[in-house]
Amino acid sequence: MTTLWLCLDDDDITGTQLARVRAIVPAMDVVLGRASDTAGLDLAHVEVAAGWVTAEAALQMRNVRWIQHWAAGVDSFTRQAELVARDFILTNGSGVHGIPISEHILAFLLAFARGLPCAIRAQAEHRWFEVPDPCGQHVFELNGKTMVLVGVGAIGARTAQVASALGIRVIGVRRDPSQDAPGVAEMVGPDRLLAVLPQADFVVLTVPLTAETRGMIGERELRAMKPTTVVVNIGRGGTIQEDVLVRALQEGWIGGAGLDVFETEPLPEDSPLWDMPNVIVTSHYAGHNPSYNERAMAIFFDNLRRYTSDMPLLNVVDKTGGY
């Protein structure tokens, strides 16, 4: 008998959901628990794995046919040449994060627009905050501004819709610019990135970390931006050359940054990003929301039905391409 491994904690799945899984695959042994809690689980017998599966565990699943990852980012898998070459289907949680991450991006933009980084610091000092503040913070409106949105997948598409509803003109940058998206006024390919960056009041990165996107924002790109541009990164820290970003913020090449992801996580205590008045740091939680497991489970059940019916799965990752 082969195994379907649910790499989840007990409180991530209800009894009804677990019973439903077992009913869909009656011929499989369904095991629930993280790797450290599943004593006796023989990973060599796993045919299907779903949840917070690690790349290290995947390397031990010699006979796995399908892994449904709970997160959208799967670069820990695609960095492993052995996993890329191995014959199994990898699907991700794309679509789970659209609402919370787009709202997190909007929170960054509104915070800068209304001067909140300096206002919060002034509150901590019991100091009356007046605009313009000595820290250089000015308030502005989002309406009429331009966003260069790098990555127009599920998260980027939702972000474009929300931003355009607030009067922001969105220029999308995606690998295939022939694919339109609601809310995007203009779509360009990565080869046009430098050409559109000078127009940006906001540069928002939602791209995964791949060989093509690693370090894609460096000195050339940051110097092409306005001195008032705000950079927002909620994709992967490695897409921005962080040491160059620090210089850009310190020397005034750009106006500020809202960062949820970093090259090294947790962000080291001695990073200058912590203390910059023009930077908002959040600890890689943009995708967290109370409905996370419910939405991820819905994707899994849809795909499990497809898998048992020999139908094409949703959210299939191109392991070679990295997303």
C-alpha positions, 0 to 999 in steps of 0.5 A: 500500500502506498502512502498519502502524507499530509505534512500538516499539524493536527489543527491545520485540518479538520476531522471532516477534511481528513475523513474526506481525504481518506474517502477519496483515496481508500487504497492509500494509507493516509498519514498526518503530521510533520516529518518530526512527528510521524515516527515510522513514516517510510518516505520511500512509500509516499506516492502523494505528499501535501502541506509544508513538505520540505525539499529535504523530505522530498529528496527522500521520497524516491517514489513520489508522484505528486507533491502539493506544496502549501506555499506559492514559493517553491524555490527551495525545491527548484534549487535542488538539481536532483528534484528538478530532474526527478519525474514527479509533479510539483504544484503550489499554493498559488492563489491563496495569497492574492487577497492578504498580500495585495492588502499588505502592499496597499498598507505599505503604500498608504503608510508612506502616502500618509507619513506613518513611518515618521508619525509612529516614530514621533509617537514613540518619542511623545513628539507632536508630528508636523508635516513636513517632518524633520525626517523628510516625510511628506504626505501625498495621494495615491490617486494619479501615481504610477506603479511598476508592478514586476510580476503579474501572476495571481498576487500581481493581478489582484494588486493591479485591480486594487491599485487601479481602483484607487486611481493608480496607473499600473504598468505590468512587467511579465515574462509574456507581455501579450497576456493582459490583466485587469487593472494593468494599463500597460504590459511590458516584458522584462527587457523593457524594465529599465525603460519604464522604471523612471515613470514609477512612483512605486515599484512593487515586486511580486516575482518568485526567486528564479535564475532570471529574477535573482538580483534583478534590481541592482544599482542600474535599476535603482538609479533609474528610479525617481528620488521619491520612488518607494520600492515594495518587495513581498516576493523573495528577498533575493530579487533585490541586491540588498547591499545596493538597496541600503546604499540607495536608501542612505544616499537618496537615490529612492524615497523609501522601501516597504520590505517583507522579504530579505536576502537573509531571514530573519533579518540580521539585528545589525542590518541598517534597514531596521533603523532607517526612517524611510523603511518599513520592515515586516517579518515575511508575514504578508501572506498570513491570514485566517483563511490560509489553510481553508484556501490551500485545502480547497486547492488540494482537494481540487487537485486530489480529485483531478489526480485520482481521475487522471486529469491535469492538475492546477498550479503545476510548477515548471521545475526548470523555470522555477515557478 
